[in-house]
Amino acid sequence: MATENIIFALILSGCIISGILYVAFGQITVRKLRKNPKVRDQLGIEYASGWDIINVAQAFAFPRNWTRKVENSRFSFIHANATLLYENTKKYDQILGCIFYWLLTASGLSMILLVLANYLGAFN
């Protein structure tokens, strides 16, 4: 089996797992947050349906000092309010969101880099 195929299979499995975690995180954590009237309007702007799931996961994945800077900026309405999210979730929800976000980001970026490397002839 070629190296390119092995790398593709690993990245594809990461994409599939991140898709499963997307649904799980949305059903387990974000559904509870949407029902909470205190947090409902603090989940960030939703560009497309379900984007608030990614906003919440991003709030858990980024370091706290970064999220505090975002909360105090003019564009805080775009991102989820991490302080409220940490107050209204359990450690399990936070870990699940962090794993989901970084797996989604890593698999998406890896797929782009694999396509670019193939285009540049790295696997010939």
C-alpha positions as CSV (number, residue, x, y, z in Angstrom):
1,M,0.0,0.0,0.0
2,A,1.4,3.4,-0.9
3,T,2.3,6.0,1.7
4,E,-0.2,8.4,0.4
5,N,-3.0,5.9,0.8
6,I,-2.0,5.1,4.4
7,I,-1.9,8.8,5.3
8,F,-5.3,9.4,3.6
9,A,-6.8,6.5,5.6
10,L,-5.6,7.9,8.9
11,I,-6.8,11.4,8.1
12,L,-10.2,10.0,6.8
13,S,-10.6,8.1,10.1
14,G,-9.9,11.3,12.0
15,C,-12.6,13.0,10.0
16,I,-15.1,10.3,10.7
17,I,-14.4,10.3,14.4
18,S,-14.6,14.1,14.5
19,G,-18.0,13.8,12.8
20,I,-19.2,11.4,15.4
21,L,-17.9,13.6,18.2
22,Y,-19.6,16.6,16.6
23,V,-23.0,14.9,16.9
24,A,-22.2,13.6,20.4
25,F,-21.0,17.0,21.7
26,G,-24.0,18.8,20.2
27,Q,-26.4,16.3,21.7
28,I,-24.8,16.0,25.1
29,T,-23.5,19.5,25.9
30,V,-24.8,22.2,23.5
31,R,-28.4,21.0,23.8
32,K,-28.3,21.6,27.5
33,L,-26.7,25.0,27.0
34,R,-29.4,26.0,24.4
35,K,-32.1,25.2,27.0
36,N,-30.4,27.4,29.7
37,P,-31.8,30.9,29.4
38,K,-28.7,32.5,31.0
39,V,-26.4,31.0,28.4
40,R,-28.6,30.7,25.3
41,D,-27.6,34.0,23.8
42,Q,-23.9,33.6,24.7
43,L,-23.0,30.8,22.3
44,G,-21.6,33.0,19.6
45,I,-22.8,33.9,16.2
46,E,-24.2,31.1,14.1
47,Y,-23.0,31.4,10.5
48,A,-24.7,28.2,9.5
49,S,-26.9,25.7,11.4
50,G,-24.9,24.0,14.1
51,W,-22.0,26.4,14.1
52,D,-22.6,27.2,17.7
53,I,-21.4,23.7,18.5
54,I,-18.0,24.6,17.0
55,N,-18.1,27.9,18.9
56,V,-18.6,26.2,22.2
57,A,-16.0,23.6,21.5
58,Q,-13.5,26.3,20.5
59,A,-14.2,28.1,23.8
60,F,-13.2,24.9,25.7
61,A,-10.2,24.2,23.4
62,F,-8.4,27.6,23.5
63,P,-6.4,28.8,26.6
64,R,-8.4,30.8,29.1
65,N,-6.3,34.0,28.7
66,W,-7.1,34.0,25.0
67,T,-10.8,33.6,25.6
68,R,-10.7,36.4,28.2
69,K,-9.2,38.7,25.7
70,V,-11.9,37.8,23.2
71,E,-14.6,38.4,25.8
72,N,-13.3,41.9,26.4
73,S,-13.0,42.8,22.7
74,R,-15.4,44.6,20.4
75,F,-16.1,41.3,18.5
76,S,-17.1,39.3,21.5
77,F,-20.5,38.6,20.0
78,I,-18.9,36.4,17.4
79,H,-17.4,33.9,19.9
80,A,-19.0,31.9,22.7
81,N,-18.7,33.4,26.2
82,A,-16.2,30.9,27.8
83,T,-16.7,32.2,31.4
84,L,-20.4,31.4,31.3
85,L,-19.7,28.1,29.6
86,Y,-17.2,26.9,32.2
87,E,-19.7,27.8,35.0
88,N,-22.6,25.9,33.3
89,T,-20.8,22.7,32.2
90,K,-19.0,19.8,33.8
91,K,-15.4,18.8,33.3
92,Y,-16.5,15.9,31.0
93,D,-18.2,18.3,28.7
94,Q,-15.2,20.5,28.5
95,I,-12.8,17.6,27.8
96,L,-15.2,16.3,25.1
97,G,-15.4,19.7,23.4
98,C,-11.6,20.1,23.5
99,I,-11.0,16.7,22.0
100,F,-13.6,17.3,19.3
101,Y,-12.3,20.7,18.3
102,W,-8.7,19.8,18.0
103,L,-9.5,16.5,16.1
104,L,-11.7,18.5,13.7
105,T,-9.0,21.1,13.2
106,A,-6.2,18.7,12.8
107,S,-8.0,16.4,10.4
108,G,-9.2,19.3,8.2
109,L,-5.8,20.9,8.1
110,S,-4.1,17.6,7.4
111,M,-6.5,16.8,4.5
112,I,-5.7,20.3,3.0
113,L,-2.0,19.7,3.4
114,L,-2.3,16.2,1.8
115,V,-4.1,17.6,-1.2
116,L,-1.4,20.3,-1.5
117,A,1.4,17.8,-1.2
118,N,-0.2,15.6,-3.9
119,Y,-0.6,18.6,-6.2
120,L,3.0,19.5,-5.8
121,G,4.1,16.0,-6.6
122,A,5.4,14.8,-3.2
123,F,4.1,11.3,-3.7
124,N,5.4,10.7,-7.3
